Amino acid sequence: MLLDSQFSQFTLFPDRNAKDAALEDDPVLQVQYGQLVYILVLQLEPFPEAGSDFTRETTHRLACILPCKLLQHSDATKELVEYQEMQETPIFVHIGVVECAVGRIRTENGWVIIDRSGDFAWTVFTPDE
């Protein structure tokens, strides 16, 4: 098994009705896996002209992830999750959606995700002091 802290489980809530703008937003939980490429820290200066939400300095942490092209979106803590290749374009997500590091095993047809986190493990990112 290749345990590589670059590969992570992350959770998104895409809109089930995204293809039909006439329907209301219907978020659905989707467990995904991918390679954590890097973490981007953005410090934004106050910009009160943009409204009351921007009156003080804020820091945002984003994860740049290259997602796996999963054969189906499943939770590898409960069932077999396979992929053959990575998606071509990385995505940027809030660091809070990165759940844990996972392992992977090469098979004849690609890779299998090994996720033993369950309800007992999670990733915590702390700033350097």
N, C-alpha and C positions, 0 to 999 in steps of 0.2 A: 504494500500500500504506500502511496506517495502522500505524506501529510505535508501540505504546503500552505503556510499561513497566507499565501497570496490568494488561495481559493476560499471563497466565503459563501455563506448562505445570506440572502437578503430578502426582505419582504416588501412587496409593493401592493398597492390597491388600485389596479387599473379599472377604468369604467367599462362595465359589461355592455353598455349601450354606446360605446364610442363611435360606432359606424353609423349611428342614426342620431343626428343633432336634435331631432324633434323630441326624443325621449329624455327623461330625467337622468341625471348622473346616478349610476348604480355601481358603487365601488365593490369589488370582490377581492378577497385576500388571495394573493398569488405568491407562493414561495419560489424563489429563483436562486440560481447559483452562477457564480462567475469569478473571474480573476480580478482581484483588487489591484489596480495598476498604481494608483497613488492617491494621497489625501490632499485636498486643496483647502487651505485656510484663507478665507476672505475677511479682511477687516474693512468695514465700510464706515466712512466718516459721516457725521450728521448731515442731513440734507432736509432742513425743515420746510423748504419750498415744496417738497413732494408730499407733505401731509404730516399728521401727528405721529404716525408710526416710524418716522425717520428723524426724530429730534435728538437722538443720542447715537453714539458710536455702537456698532454691533459687529459681532464676529460670527461668521458662518463657516461650518466645516462640511465639505462635500467629498464624497468618495467617487473616484473615477473607476468604473467597473466595466470590464469586457465580459458581457454575459455569455454563458454557454447557450448553444442552440439545442435546447432540451427537446427530446422526442415527445415529451408531454410534461406539463407543469405539475409536479408532485412534490411531496415532502419526503426527502430521503431518510428521515427518521422513522417513517412508516412503511415505505415501499421503495422498490428499485427505481432509481432515476438514472437515465442514460443520456449521453450526448456523443456526437461524433466530431463536432467542430465548434469553434467559437463564432459568435456573431462578428461581423466586420467592423461595426461602429461601437465605440464605448459609450456608456451613459454616465451622467452625473446625478447622484442621488444624495439626499441628506445622510450624513454619517450615522444617524440614529437607526436607519433601516438595516444596517449591517448587523446581522445576528451573531454569527460565530464563524470560526475557521472550520473548513471541512477537508477531508481527504478524498483521493480519487484513485481508481485502479484501472489500468489499461486492459481492455478486452480485445477480442478478435475484431469487433465492429466499432470500437471507439473507446469510451470511458464510462465508468460507473462512479457516481458520487457516493462517498461514505460519510454519513452525517450521524454522529453518535451524541449529539448535543441534547436532544430531548428538551424537557422543561428545566433542566438543571444547569445549563451553561449559556453564557452570553458574552458578547465582546464589550469591553469598556475601553474607550479612548480617553486618555488623560493628557493634558498639555504638559510639555516639558517645563521644568522649573529652572 
